[in-house]
């Protein structure tokens, strides 16, 4: 009989087989599983230990367990998140030959072979982690924290824009020619940068009477005046300094303070004023205009800095005068009259008109009368004159050979329009009007052409000889 505590039978017949107690199953090994170190020979009836542990379906389990062994826990599955609670199932243990040490070594070898290589299992995971880490780093590197201030409203945002233009386009911020962007569009962006957009606003500015349309990025009247360099101290403003300027703009009237000198009643007064007109400035100087009083410049004009304005005290009266109206002359051609001869058929008569004048005295000095109105009292009568067109004769028998130029030089100095001191005689040959007309002449002799006067003188010589010219008649014969 064997000294062993346990014995069984092999296939060759009865005989003792000695086993060391197996190592209990380690429930904390995640890769472990209940294993047997080797196959056991069939026992009596052809049943094997493999059948007893977990043989083919339908086999009967062996419930034998040595008395000194404690029940062992089967390997548990470990789902993600921790250990699951499973009921304890006693595992049959068959003591293998060779003792506990050999069974322990064999179990470790089988567990190592069943487990995958840790490095081989971790390498794909490491590659995935590295790829995700690199992508995340690039993603984080492209993201920029930017402070964007649009028309005074700041906000901090994250963007992937490369430059200012792309940032504004992403944010839907439209800018125009009069808007200011700092830094300029197209400037590259880095995390921590500040981008400022200030919209331009039109200001319809009337500055000291001059109208302008200017653009400003200021949001208040005070800021706009500072931006435009307009001094607001002492100035008149049509809107308060705190008035906000919308995107549509604002109409603004500014009158700066100016120095104006007012001369009135022999005295000069210098004032500082933001008046809109000379009339207002005169009133601010304490000067009152009465009646027709006025100023040296238009009272409604804008007073300029350093301007001197003189107040004119005016007194005036009206005067009515009657004045003649010249008559017109109407000339008609007459073929019965020699060329150059004019005969008044109807004498003209001047008319009369009544004129009202304003007589003014400015600061004691009488001014030129100013015509106010005119009234016609009598219409003028037109004078009618006949003008001869007939060619005058140049020859008179018995008188053509005489020295008529010598006679003319003696009588009138050779002047066709000469008239003596008494006004009785006229022309080259000093005819009186009666004698002239008896010879066929029209009007006055001095008004007739020189050729006609010589012709009439020849006719007179044929009638009376040289007697009409008692002093100069001898000249006719040289």
C-alpha positions, 0 to 999 in steps of 0.5 A: 500500500502506498504511503500517499494520502490519495491514490487512484488507478491507472490504465495498466491496473491498480497502482497508486499515483501520488499528487501534490495539491494544486495551487489555488486559482488567483482571482486577481490575474486578469489574463488567467484562467483555470487550467490543468497542467496535463491530461490525466489518464483515464480512471476506472470506467474510462472516465478521465479528469478532463471529463470531470473538469469540463469535458464534452457536453453532457458529461458528468462533473466530478465533485471530488475535492480533497479535504484539505483544499478550500474552494477556489473562485473561477476566473471572473470577467472584468468589464469596463468600469470595475469588477462585476459581482458573480456567484461563486462556483467551486472549481474541481481541482485535480492534484497533478504529479510533481508537487505544488511547485511544478504545477505553479510553474506550469500554470504560469507558462500557460498563462504567459502563452495565452496573454498577448505581448503587452508591447504589441498590444500597446503600440497601435494605441500609442500611435493613435494617441500620438496622432490625436495629440499632434492634431490637437496641438495643431488645432490649438496652435491655429486657434487665436484669442482676439479682442475685437472692438467695433465702434467702441463695443469690445468683445473677446473671441476665438478665431482661425482667421489668418489676418485682419481682413479675414477676421472682419469677413468672418465676423460680418463687419463691413468697412468703408472708405471713411472707416478706420481699422487698426491694425490695417486690413491684411495685417497678420493676426497672432493670439492676444492681438487687439483689432479696432474698427471705428465707423465714419460718420458724416457731419454737415458742419456750418462753421462760422457761416461756411458750410462743409461736409466732413467725416469723423469716427468720433461718436459724440459732438465733443469728440468730433470737434476735437478730431476736427480741431474746432475750439468749442470754448465760448462757441455757439453749438446747435447740439450739446457736446454730449450729443451722440452721432449716429451712423447716419451723421448729424447737422451741426452749426458752430459759431466760434467766438470772434473779436469785432469792433463796432464804430458808432456815434464817434465811439469804438466798441470792441466785443467778443461774440459768437453772433450769427449776424452783424445786426446781432453783434451791434445789438450785443455792443449795446447799440440801437439802430433807428429808422433808416440806420444801417451798417457799413456791411450788410446787417445780415452778413456773418461777422468775421474775426477782427472785423470793424463795422461802422454804424451809419446814422441816416436822416432823409427827405424826399424831393420832387423835380420836373425834368424835360424829356428830349424829343426824337428826330425823324429824317425823310429823304427829299429828291427835290433838295440838293444832296447835303441839304436838310430842311426841318418840316416839323419842329420837335418839342420836348416833354416833361416828367416828374421825378421823386428823389430821396435826399439822405444825410449819412452821419451828417454828410449829404449824399447824392439824391437817389431816384425813387420814382418817375411820372411823365407829365407831357409827352415829347413831340418828334421833329421831322427833317427832310434830307435832300438827295439831288446832286447840286450843279457845279457850274453857272455861266459867267461865274465859273472862271472867278476866284471863289476860294479867294473870296471864301478865304476873305469872308469866312477864312474858308470855313463852311460853318462860319457864323459872324458875331451877330449871328446874321451871316453864315457860311463860306460867303457870309449869306444872310438867311433871306438872301440864301433862301431867295437863291433856292437854298433851304434852311441856313447857309452855314448848314449847307455843303460847301459846293452848294454854298459856292453854287448859290454864290455864283448865282448871286454874282450873276444877279448882282455882281461883286456888290454883296461882298463890298470888302472882299469882292475884289478877290474874285478877279485875283 
